[in-house]
Amino acid sequence: MDRMSKWRAQQETDLKAEEGWLSVAGLSWLAEGDNTIGSDPSCKVVLPSSAPAALGVLTLKDGVVTLAVASGANVTVDGKPASTVEMKSDASGSPVKAKIGSITFMIIQRGKRIGVRMFDDNYPVRLHFTGLNWYPVKPSYVIKAKYVAYDTTRQISITNVLGDISMNANPGYVEFTLDGKPCRLEAQAEDNGLFFNFADTTSGVTTYAAGRFLDAPKPENGVVVLDFNQATNPPCAFTTFATCPLPPKGNRLSVAVKAGEKIYHVH
């Protein structure tokens, strides 16, 4: 198996993982105070029917969420029975994940919103997953782009699908030519390299409408290697419960990037 085949096989494995995006089955925003959680439709956070009707109460106070588990509900955290637990959010870097049966839930923070993201191993989208869809690999889409670093790292405004705006480190940009057209993409900083969130003229036609993601290694001698064969869909391509960032202004190319991942379920 060649390098690209191995990489794509890993993408398939990641998506099928227990808490991969294909198992995301719900997202509920919390109100300050007590929020009931369970399978009863009257609950603030509604879980699948396999969960207890009244699993417990999530209390949001001053940005901190505490879960109080109802008597008889077999909720575990880190494999141990839970009764009352502070649910640290993903903003902490180590979110607490509570589990009952096939269901896992955690707290997420997006802008000023604090909510519950729910995963279900038995979610139909996950159970009926048919595989990813890719363009054929083309060496011509492995591009050595010129990297231009800013004198000091800037902050770039990124809007997500909810309309929340965050500022991200923007150390520079890349320039390259594709199909005879000059192109430019703003880079976002990552620990081990650069990240590009982009759209092109295939977006909404053969690729996901909102855009795609591309990781790249750190620049070397003013050059960044962009392998568009590894461009991937954001989580929003697989679930309506994701909160994906959209491409920043300027990262919408006026050329077709016929490489990387296509629209899910479209062949």
C-alpha positions as CSV (number, residue, x, y, z in Angstrom):
1,M,0.0,0.0,0.0
2,D,1.5,3.4,-1.0
3,R,1.7,6.4,1.2
4,M,-1.5,8.0,-0.1
5,S,-3.5,4.8,0.2
6,K,-2.3,4.4,3.8
7,W,-3.3,8.0,4.6
8,R,-6.8,7.6,3.1
9,A,-7.3,4.3,4.9
10,Q,-6.5,6.1,8.2
11,Q,-9.1,8.7,7.3
12,E,-11.7,6.0,6.9
13,T,-10.7,4.5,10.3
14,D,-10.8,7.8,12.1
15,L,-14.4,8.4,10.8
16,K,-15.5,5.1,12.0
17,A,-14.0,5.6,15.5
18,E,-16.4,5.6,18.4
19,E,-16.5,9.3,18.8
20,G,-15.9,10.2,15.1
21,W,-18.1,12.7,13.3
22,L,-20.3,10.0,11.9
23,S,-21.6,9.2,15.4
24,V,-22.5,12.8,16.3
25,A,-26.2,12.6,17.0
26,G,-27.2,15.8,18.7
27,L,-26.2,19.3,19.8
28,S,-28.2,21.2,22.5
29,W,-27.3,24.7,23.9
30,L,-27.6,25.1,27.6
31,A,-29.4,27.9,29.5
32,E,-28.1,29.4,32.7
33,G,-29.3,27.3,35.6
34,D,-30.7,23.8,35.5
35,N,-31.1,21.9,32.3
36,T,-32.8,18.4,32.4
37,I,-31.3,15.7,30.2
38,G,-32.8,12.4,29.2
39,S,-34.9,10.7,26.5
40,D,-38.2,12.3,27.6
41,P,-39.1,14.8,24.8
42,S,-39.8,17.4,27.5
43,C,-36.1,17.5,28.6
44,K,-33.9,20.4,27.7
45,V,-31.3,18.0,26.3
46,V,-33.1,15.2,24.6
47,L,-31.2,11.9,24.2
48,P,-32.1,8.8,22.1
49,S,-34.8,6.5,23.3
50,S,-32.2,4.0,24.6
51,A,-31.4,6.4,27.4
52,P,-33.4,6.8,30.6
53,A,-36.3,9.2,30.4
54,A,-34.7,11.3,33.1
55,L,-31.0,10.8,33.2
56,G,-30.2,13.8,35.4
57,V,-29.7,17.6,35.4
58,L,-26.9,19.7,33.9
59,T,-26.5,22.9,35.8
60,L,-24.7,25.8,34.1
61,K,-23.5,28.5,36.5
62,D,-20.9,31.2,35.6
63,G,-19.6,29.1,32.7
64,V,-19.2,25.9,34.7
65,V,-21.4,22.8,34.0
66,T,-22.1,20.2,36.6
67,L,-23.9,16.9,35.9
68,A,-26.1,15.4,38.7
69,V,-27.1,11.9,37.7
70,A,-30.6,10.7,38.5
71,S,-30.9,7.6,40.8
72,G,-30.8,4.4,38.8
73,A,-29.1,5.9,35.7
74,N,-25.9,4.0,35.0
75,V,-23.7,6.9,33.8
76,T,-20.0,6.4,33.8
77,V,-17.0,8.8,33.4
78,D,-13.7,7.2,32.6
79,G,-15.3,3.8,33.1
80,K,-16.4,4.6,36.7
81,P,-19.9,5.1,37.9
82,A,-20.7,8.8,38.2
83,S,-23.2,10.6,40.4
84,T,-22.1,14.3,40.5
85,V,-19.3,15.5,38.2
86,E,-18.0,18.8,36.9
87,M,-18.2,18.5,33.1
88,K,-15.1,20.4,31.8
89,S,-15.7,21.6,28.3
90,D,-13.6,21.1,25.1
91,A,-12.2,24.6,25.8
92,S,-10.2,23.1,28.6
93,G,-8.4,20.8,26.2
94,S,-9.5,17.7,28.2
95,P,-13.3,17.6,28.1
96,V,-15.1,15.2,30.5
97,K,-17.0,12.6,28.6
98,A,-20.0,10.9,30.2
99,K,-21.3,7.6,28.8
100,I,-24.5,5.5,29.1
101,G,-25.0,2.5,26.9
102,S,-24.1,3.5,23.3
103,I,-24.4,7.2,24.1
104,T,-21.5,9.5,25.0
105,F,-22.0,13.3,25.7
106,M,-19.6,16.1,26.5
107,I,-19.7,19.9,26.9
108,I,-18.5,22.3,24.1
109,Q,-18.0,26.0,24.1
110,R,-18.5,28.1,21.0
111,G,-18.2,31.8,21.5
112,K,-20.5,32.6,24.4
113,R,-22.5,29.5,23.8
114,I,-22.1,26.4,26.0
115,G,-23.8,23.2,24.8
116,V,-23.9,19.4,24.9
117,R,-22.6,17.4,22.0
118,M,-23.9,13.9,21.9
119,F,-22.5,10.8,20.2
120,D,-24.3,7.5,19.6
121,D,-22.5,4.4,18.4
122,N,-25.9,3.3,17.0
123,Y,-26.6,6.5,15.1
124,P,-27.9,5.4,11.6
125,V,-25.4,7.7,9.8
126,R,-22.5,5.8,11.4
127,L,-24.0,2.3,11.0
128,H,-24.7,2.9,7.3
129,F,-21.4,4.6,6.4
130,T,-20.4,3.6,2.9
131,G,-17.0,5.1,2.6
132,L,-15.4,8.3,1.5
133,N,-15.2,9.6,-2.0
134,W,-12.0,11.0,-3.6
135,Y,-10.6,12.4,-6.8
136,P,-7.9,10.2,-8.3
137,V,-4.5,11.1,-7.0
138,K,-2.7,13.5,-9.4
139,P,1.0,14.5,-8.9
140,S,0.2,17.8,-10.5
141,Y,-1.7,18.8,-7.4
142,V,1.4,18.5,-5.2
143,I,2.5,22.1,-5.4
144,K,5.6,23.9,-4.2
145,A,4.1,27.2,-3.1
146,K,6.1,30.4,-2.2
147,Y,5.7,31.2,1.4
148,V,5.6,34.8,2.5
149,A,5.9,35.4,6.2
150,Y,4.5,38.6,7.8
151,D,6.9,40.7,9.8
152,T,4.9,39.7,12.9
153,T,2.2,37.0,13.2
154,R,-1.2,38.5,12.5
155,Q,-4.6,37.6,13.8
156,I,-7.1,36.5,11.2
157,S,-10.9,36.6,11.7
158,I,-12.6,33.2,11.3
159,T,-16.4,32.8,11.3
160,N,-18.0,29.5,12.0
161,V,-21.3,28.1,10.7
162,L,-23.1,29.5,13.8
163,G,-21.8,33.0,13.0
164,D,-19.4,33.1,15.9
165,I,-16.1,34.9,15.2
166,S,-12.7,33.9,16.6
167,M,-9.2,35.2,16.0
168,N,-6.5,32.8,14.9
169,A,-2.8,33.1,14.4
170,N,-1.9,34.0,10.8
171,P,1.9,33.9,10.3
172,G,1.9,34.4,6.5
173,Y,0.4,33.3,3.2
174,V,1.3,31.1,0.2
175,E,1.4,32.0,-3.5
176,F,1.3,29.5,-6.4
177,T,-0.1,29.1,-9.9
178,L,-2.7,26.5,-10.7
179,D,-4.1,26.0,-14.3
180,G,-2.3,29.2,-15.3
181,K,-4.1,31.3,-12.6
182,P,-2.2,33.0,-9.7
183,C,-3.5,31.9,-6.3
184,R,-3.0,33.0,-2.8
185,L,-4.1,31.4,0.5
186,E,-3.8,32.7,4.0
187,A,-2.2,30.3,6.5
188,Q,-3.2,29.5,10.0
189,A,-0.5,28.4,12.5
190,E,-0.5,24.8,13.8
191,D,2.0,23.1,16.2
192,N,3.6,21.0,13.5
193,G,3.0,23.1,10.4
194,L,0.3,25.2,8.7
195,F,-3.4,24.9,8.2
196,F,-5.4,26.1,5.2
197,N,-9.2,26.4,5.1
198,F,-10.2,27.1,1.5
199,A,-12.9,26.9,-1.1
200,D,-12.6,26.8,-4.9
201,T,-14.9,26.6,-7.9
202,T,-15.6,22.9,-7.3
203,S,-17.2,23.8,-3.9
204,G,-20.9,23.0,-4.0
205,V,-20.5,21.1,-7.3
206,T,-18.2,18.1,-6.7
207,T,-16.8,19.1,-3.4
208,Y,-18.4,20.2,-0.1
209,A,-20.0,23.6,-0.5
210,A,-18.5,25.3,2.5
211,G,-14.9,24.4,1.6
212,R,-12.2,22.0,2.6
213,F,-9.3,21.7,5.0
214,L,-5.6,21.1,4.1
215,D,-2.6,20.6,6.5
216,A,0.9,21.4,5.3
217,P,4.4,21.0,6.7
218,K,6.3,24.0,8.0
219,P,8.0,26.2,5.4
220,E,11.5,25.3,4.3
221,N,13.6,27.9,2.5
222,G,10.5,30.0,1.7
223,V,8.6,27.0,0.3
224,V,5.5,25.2,1.5
225,V,4.5,21.9,-0.1
226,L,0.7,21.9,-0.7
227,D,-0.6,18.4,-1.5
228,F,-4.2,19.0,-2.5
229,N,-4.7,15.3,-2.9
230,Q,-5.0,15.4,0.9
231,A,-7.6,18.1,1.1
232,T,-10.4,16.8,3.4
233,N,-14.0,17.7,4.2
234,P,-14.7,19.5,7.5
235,P,-16.9,17.7,10.0
236,C,-19.9,19.7,8.8
237,A,-19.9,17.6,5.6
238,F,-21.1,14.6,7.7
239,T,-23.3,16.1,10.4
240,T,-25.6,19.1,10.9
241,F,-24.5,19.1,14.6
242,A,-20.9,20.3,13.9
243,T,-19.7,23.9,14.3
244,C,-17.1,24.2,11.6
245,P,-15.0,27.3,10.8
246,L,-15.5,28.7,7.3
247,P,-12.7,29.8,4.9
248,P,-11.4,33.2,5.8
249,K,-11.8,36.1,3.4
250,G,-9.4,35.7,0.5
251,N,-9.2,31.9,0.7
252,R,-11.8,31.4,-2.0
253,L,-9.9,30.4,-5.1
254,S,-11.2,31.2,-8.6
255,V,-9.9,28.0,-10.0
256,A,-11.0,24.3,-9.7
257,V,-9.0,22.1,-7.3
258,K,-10.0,18.7,-8.7
259,A,-8.1,16.8,-6.0
260,G,-8.8,15.5,-2.5
261,E,-12.1,14.6,-1.0
262,K,-15.4,15.0,-2.8
263,I,-18.9,15.5,-1.5
264,Y,-19.9,12.7,0.9
265,H,-22.2,10.1,-0.7
266,V,-21.8,11.6,-4.2
267,H,-19.9,9.4,-6.7
